[in-house]
């Protein structure tokens, strides 16, 4: 099934779910944050480059779950998010984007005492019956209109899937040039070309992998190319 143009939808959600369950169960919910499958990792890199890969990309998540093994399942997941996704992704984005526009951002929900309290709150007040942020929404609904609180969640993701086919396509073609990749010897040029072709044809959504390889190539050009 081809991915749909819309950000979410049943088809796109189903495809992400299927992709996620192919990852180890030890990653729990973090499986759905990974876009580089084991099969793709085994082909995306050249044989020589694969011999130099010393650790699994998701090993730090597994270690965090090991640290949280004494906690209840929901709190274990929250702990892992707190120690990985929050500090390494979300807060980084907030800091960079706010400072880029001369804004001083604050994160009051990360007050230490509030975080410690949140970990002590019963699970049923955090997530239950398909609803998330149960207690927080109940409190918020006392002060703002309910329709602002109880509505479908919208993330902050950008339409990279579409941009790679239009605005960023020249940049993608430049950074992921086949001849350049062959000389470099890290990424398999033929596999990268297949990912590009499938993405541009709308057969699959490879935006996360393609964008990551583009960022790597830009970094490589800046710091490692002679």
N, C-alpha and C positions, 0 to 999 in steps of 0.2 A: 504494500500500500504506500502510495506516495505521501510525503508529509504535506500538510495543509498550510496555506499562507498565513492563517491566523496564528497568534502566539500560543494559544492553548487548544481547546477542542478535544473531543473524544479520540480522534485518530492520533494526534500528536501525543496525547497523554498515554495512550495505549502503547505507542512505539517506544516512549521513554521507559514505561514500565517493563516491557519485554527486554529492553537493553539493560536495565538495572538488575534484573534477576539473574543475569548471566555472571554477575560478579559474586565473590565469596560472601556467604551469609555472615561471616565474622565482621563485615563492614556495616551490617544492619541498615539503617536508613541512609547512611552515607553512600550506599551503592548507587543512588540516583543522582549523585553529584559527579560521578565519573563518566567521562565521555570517551576515554581511550580503553577499549576492550583488550583483553589479553591477546585475542586473535589478531587485532589490528596492530598492537604493539610488536608482535612477532614478525609483522611484515612491513610496518612503516619504517623501521630502522634497517640499515644495511647489516649484513652478518657481522662485519667488523665492529660496528657501533654497538650491536647487541652484546658483544662480549665485554664491553666496557660498562654496561649498566649494572651497578652494584647493589641496587635496592629496588623494591617494588614501589611504584608511585603512591600506593595507598598504605604503606607500612606504618606511617605515623598515625593514621586513623586507628589501625588495629592496636597500636600501643596505647592510645588513649582509651580505647574500650577496655583494654586489659587493666588500666589504672582504675577504671570506673566499675569494675566487675562486682564490687560489693553493693553498689547502688541498685535501686529499682530500675527496671528497663527504661522508663520514660526519663528519669533523672540521669541515667547513664547516657542516653542520647543527648540530653541537654548539656551535660558536662562535655561531651565530645565536640558538640557544636561550639560551645563556649571557648574551648581550647584550640579549635582549628578554624572552622568556617568564619566565626565572628571576628577573631583577631587577624586572621590572615587574608580575609576577603572583604567582608562588609565594612569593618572599621577603616580599612585601608582606602576603600573607595570613598567613604564619607570624608575622610581627612583630605585626600587629594582634591576631590571636586569642590569641597567647601573652601579650602585655602586657595584654590585656583581662581575663585571668584571673590576673594577677600572676605569670606564669611567665617565667623567663629562658631563652630558647631558644638553642641553639648549632647551628652548621652545620659540623661538622668536615670534611665532604667538600669544603668550599669553601676549605680551607686552600690558600694560594697554591701552595706546592710540590707539593701533591697534585694540584691542577688542572693544573699544568704537566706533571706526570708523566702524567696521564690523556690529555693530548693527544698524548703520544709513544708511548703503548701501541698496538700493532698493532690494526687494525680487527677482526681475527678474535677478539680477546680482549674486544671491546666488544659486538659483535652479530654473530651468525652462525647460519645455518640456522634462522631463526625465533626464536632465543633472544637475549635482551638481557642486558646487565650480566654477560657471561660470566665474566670474571675475578673480579668482585666476588662473584658467587654461589658460585664455587668456593671462595674464601677463607672466605666466611660459612658454608658447609656444613661446614667443619671445626670450627666452634664452636657452632653451633645445629642443631637437628634439620633434616634435609633437607626434610621436609614444610613447614617454615616458610619455606624459601628457594625451593624449586621449586613454586610454586603460581600460579594465575592472578592477574594484577595487578588490584588494586582501587584506583580513584582516590578522591579526597576530594570529589567533586562532590555537591552537595545536590539533593534531589528538587524542583527549582524547577518542573519540568513539572507535577507534581501540585499543588504549593502554589498555583500561580496559579489553579487551578480550585476551591480550597477556602479555606485560611487567608488567602491574599493576594488573593483575588478582589475583596473590597471596596476594598482599596487600589489595585488595578489599575484598577477602574472609576472611582475618584476621580481618580487621576493622569492617566488616558488618556480623560477625558471628551471626547466629540466636540465639544461647543460650546466648551469651553476650548481645544482644539487648533485649531479654526477661527480663533478670535480671535488666537491666538498666531502662526499663519502659518508655522510651521517644519515640522511634520509634517503629512502629508496625513491628515486625520481619517478619511476613508473607507477608506484603506488600513490604518490602524491598527485600525479597527473590524473589517475583514475578517480581519486576523491574529488578533485576539481571538476572533472567532467560530469560525474554523477550529481554533484551539487548544482552546477549550472544548468543541468538538464531537468532539475526538479525531482530526480529519482530518489534522492536521499538528502537529509540535512546533515552535512558535515561541517557546519559553520564553526563549532567549537574546536574541532581538531585543526581545521584549516587556519583559523585565526591564531591558535597557539603556535602552529608551525611558522606562521608569518612573523609573529612577535619574536620567536627564537631566531629566525633568519635575520631580522632587523638588528637584533642584539649581536648576533655573530658578525654581521657586516661592520658594525660599529667598533667592536672590541677585539675580535679575533682575526679578522681578515688583514692580510699583509698589505 
